[in-house]
Amino acid sequence: MVGRRLGRPSEAAAVIDALLDDLDTTVNLREHWKAPKGLTALFNEEHKHAAELTRATLLHVRMTPPRTR
């Protein structure tokens, strides 16, 4: 499945947001729309295959509002 995304960017953002705070957490994907907008915007962008997103990058993006186009 090269080039195909699995799930919604907001779902990925919700999972990452929860895991950044607590690795033992259970994520409720019914409320994925509450995920930080900066993380959602990050996962809406195209990235190179196997691009590394460090914890520092994810924490920074979580606190940063998405760029306007």
Buried (B, 14 or more C-beta within 10 A) or exposed (E): EEEEEEEBBBBBBBBBBBBBEEEEEEBEBEEBEEBBBBBBBBBBEEEEEEEEEEEEEBEEBBEBEBEEE
